[in-house]
Amino acid sequence: MKQQAIKGKLFRQFSAVTVIAVYLLILIGGIVRSTGSGMGCPDWPKCFGSWVPPTDVSQLPADYKADYTQQRVEKNKKVVSYLTAFGFDDLAYQIENDPNILKEEDFNAVKTWIEYVNRLIGAVIGLLIFGTFVLSLKYWKTDKAITVLSFLAFVLVGFQGWIGSIVVSTNLLHWMITIHMLLALFIVGLLIYVYYRSKRSDLRISLEHPKRIYALLIVCTVLTTIQIVLGTQVREAIDVASESLARVDWIKNLGFEFKIHRSYSILLLVLHVIVVQKLVVRSKVETILKFPVRFLFAIVVIEILTGVIMAYFGVPAAIQPIHLLLGTLIVGVQYYVVLLIGNKNLKSNTAE
């Protein structure tokens, strides 16, 4: 029994580290976007045909641009055939006829190494998730869902890598970047759930009106997810604006989606104030619930502040990845709190 407890603790610690590492990768991905380093490596999984990228353009052949453009064209033919086979004819047509896909950037050593570090960290994340799966095998006899979901997370990381290769081959096609990010959020959700599931039998929480608060948290999570989708649309609009305008003019030239995204944050702030009032101010709940709720409210406030800075100070490059990280972190913490409140061991202090 003691050995089982030790293995369970090891699994929870390892899976928690893996979740944190995935969020680190999301931050690095934001840095890649804000610095324009997404095409720092024009091929995948290698970088300029090597596992260790060059540091100077003199290390590349004179016709490297044409060579890597042709490689992307060949890969995109396969992608188009897959999309057509599954009935996504419009998406296939867009990839096949988008002239921007054929553009090749000049070599930039800094951007190359930023993207390369992003890929290295991604590889480490893959190993961590594989380790989570290996450690989850101890639950096979007692809770198969933990093992199955850990394996699914590992499989999805491989699929995420393939999606990343398409992001490169399509020269950072906007909707492909959005798919790439949403899949990362789904993987985080799986990892958070297996972490929670491995410890849920040990949780004992008392709460007033749990069903009402549970419903409120579900609403917050759904609305925040919608806000993130709106944010991806704003980011796509910024990507378009960045092609022809100076950074200080990006916000002024955004459309209606930005105004919705900006105003929507006020609603989310009000809802989270209500959550804090019910779970922290007016309720006597255990630290295991009170701490993540306080943390959730803090990152919601900071996220809104970073949005204000971006809107009124010309979208500073240093703030963009932080804004992205906090947005994804909010959803993760919300989801974890929802799991805690929905725990079968939760006891109601009052009649519903």
N, C-alpha and C positions, 0 to 999 in steps of 0.2 A: 504493500500500500504506500509506504514512504517513497519507494522508487517511482511509483506511478505519479505521485505528487510532484516529485522533482522533475520528471519528464514533462508533466503538464506545465509547470512553471517555466521550464526552458522553452517550450513551444510558444507560450504567451509572450515571453520576452523577445524571442526571435521574430515572431510575427509582428510585434509592435515595432521593432527596429526596421523591419521590412516596409511597414506602412510609412514610417518617417522617411525612409530612403526613397520611396516612390514620390513623396511630396518634394523631396530635394530634387528629384529628376524633373518634376513639373516646374520648379523654380529655375533650374538650368535651361529647360526648354523655353521658358519665358525670356531668359537672357539671350538665348539664340535668336528669338524673334525680335527683341528690342534692338539688338545690335545688327540685325540684318545678316546673320551668319548662317541662315538655313541652307544656303547653297555653298557653304564653305568647302564642303566635300561634294563634288558633282556626281559621285558614284556611291554605291552601297553594296555590301557592308564595308568594303575597303574605302580608303580615302585617297583619291588620285592613284588608284591601282596598287596601293601599298597599305600594310597594316600600321606603318608609322608614316604620317604624311610629310610632305616636303616643307621646308621652311623658306624657300626662295623660288621664284618663278624660273630661275635658271636651271632648276632640277627637273623641269617639265619639258616635253618636246614642243616644238614650235606650233604644231597643229593640235594641241591638247583640247582646245575648245571644240573644234569640229569632231574630234574623236569621242568626247563625252556626250556631245549633243546626239550623235548617232547612237550611242549606247542607250540613251534615254528613249529615243524614238523606237528602238527595237523592243525595249521593255514595255513601253506604252502600247505597242501593238498587242502584246499578250494581255495587258490589263483591259484593253478595249474588247478583246475577244471574250474575256471572262464576264465583263459587264453585259455584253450583248447576249451571252448565253443565259444570264439570269434575268433578262428582260429590262435592263437599265440602258435602253437605247439612247436616251437624251444625254445621260452622263457620258456614255461612250463617245457620242458625237462631239461633246464639248472637249473631251481630252484629245480627240483625234484632230480637231480643227482649231484649237487654241494656239495662236501664234506665239504667245508668251512662253510656252513650253520649250520652244526652240532657242530662246535667248540663253546665252552663256555668259556668266560673270567673269570679270578679270580675277586672277589669282590674288588673294589677300591672306597673308600668313596668319594674321590675328584671327580673322573669321574662320579660317580653316581649322585652327587649333581649338577655337571655342566649340565648333561643331564636333570636332573629334573627341573632345573631353565629354561632351554630351553623350556621344555614342559609347564611350568607355563606361561612363556611369550607368548607362542603360544596360550594358552587359553585366555589370555588377548586380544590378537590380534583378536581372534574370536569374543569376546564381542564388541570390537571397530568396527569391520566390521558389526556386527549386528546393532550397534547403528547408523552407517552410513546408513544402509538400512532403519531403522525406521525414521530417519530424512529425507530421500529421498522421503518419502511418500507425502510430501508437493508438490512435482513436478508431482504427478500422473496426474493431470488435465492439466498441461501446457507442460510437457515434460516427457512422460512415459518412455523414454529410460533410464533416470537417475535412476528411481526406479527399472526398470527391471535389469539393469546392476549391480546396488548395491545389489540386491537380488542374482544375479548370482555369484557375488564375495563371498557372504556369503555361498552359497551352495558349491562353490569350496573350501572354507576354510575347510568345513567339509570333502570334498573329499581328500583334502591335508592331513588332520589328518589321514584318512584311509591309504593313501599312506605312511605316516610316520610309521604306524603300520607295514606295509609290509617291509619297510626298516629295521625295527627291527627284524621281523620274518625271513627275509632272511640274517640276520647277515651282514648288510651293503653291500648288493650286489651292485656293482659299478653302473650299468646302472639304478638301482632303485633310487640311490642317485641323478643321473643326472635328471631323470624325476621329482623327488621331487623339485629340484632347478628350473627347467624350468617352472613348474606349479606355483611356487612362483612368478616368473617374470611375468607370465601371469596375476596373481591376482593383482600385482602392476600396470600393464598396465591398467586393468579395473578401478582401484581406481583413477589413474591419469586422465583417460578419464572422469570419472563422475565429478571429481573436475573441470576439464577444462570446461566441458559442462555446468556446473552450473553457470559459470561466462562469457562464451563466448559472450553473448549478450552485455555485458558491455565493451568488449575489442575494442579498436580502435587503429589500428597499420598501419603506413605508411612505405612502404619499396620499394626500387628500385629492379626491376627484381625479384619479389617474386616467380615466377614459376621456375626460374633457381635455386634459393637458396633452394626452397622446394625440388626439385629433388636431389640436392646435399645432403641435410639432410637425405632424404630417403635412399640414397646410403650409407651414414655414418652409419645409424641405422642398415641397413641390414648387412653391413660388420662387425659391432661391434657384432651383434648377432652371426654371424658365428665365430668370434673370441672367444666368450664365449663358444660356442660348442666345439671349438678346445681346449679351456682351460679345459673343463670337461674331454676331452680325455687325456690331460696331467696329470690332477689330478688322473685319474684312473691308469695311468702308474706309478705315484708316489706311489699310494696305493700299487701296486704290488711290487715296489722296496722296500718300507718300511718294507715289511715282512721279507726280508733277508739281507738288507744292512743298514749301518749307514747313518744318515741323510746327512752327507757331501758328500756321494757317490750317492745320488739319481739322481741329475741332470746329472752326467757323464754317467749314464746308461739309460737315456731316449732315445727314438727313434726319428724318423723323424718328428713325430707330434710336438715335442717340438721345433725343429728348425723352422718349419713353423709358429708356434704360436709366437715365438720370433721375427722373421723377419716381420711378418704380422703387428706387432705393429707400425713399421716405416711408413707403408702405412697409417694407421689410424691417426698417428700424423700429417702427411702431409695434409691429408684431413681436419683435424680440424684446422690446421693453415689457410687453405683457407677459412673455415667457419668464423673464427675470423676476417680475413682480410675483408671479404665481409660484415659482420654484425656489426662489432665493429669499425674497423680502418677506412674503407672507406664509411661507411654509417651512416646517422643520424637517428637512430631508438630510440624508447622510451625505458626507463629503464626496462619496463616490459619484453622486449625481450633481451636487451643488458645484463642484469644481469645474466639470465640463460645461455647465450652463454659464458660469461666469466667464470662462474662457471663450465660449461661443459669442457672448455679447461683446466682449472686448474686440474680437477679430471682426465682428460686424461693424463696429464703430470705426476701427482703423481702416477697414476696406472702404467705407464711405469717404473717409478723409483722403485716402489715396485717389479715389475717384474725383474728388473736388480738386486736388492738386493737378491731376491730369487735365481736367477741364479748363482750369484757369491759369495754368502755367506752361502751356504748350506741350503737353504730353511728355514730360521728362523721361528719357530712356531708362533711368535708374528706377523709376516708379512702376513702369509697365509690368515687369516680371513679379514684383511684389503684389500688385493688384490682382494678377492672375492667380498667384499662389494662395492669397487670402480667400479669393472667391471659391476655389476648389476645397480649401481647408474648411470653410464654413459648412459646405454640404457634408463633408466627412464627419464633422463634429455633430451636426444636426442628426445625421443618420445614427451615430453611436448613442446619442441621447434618446432617440426614438426606440432603439433596441433596449436600452436600460428601462425605459418606462413601460415598454411592452413585455417585459420579463414575466414569465409565468409565476415567479416567486414574489412578484411585487404585491404588497398588501395595501389595501385601501383603508385609510384612517376614518373615512366617513362613508356612509351609504351613497351609492351612485343614484 
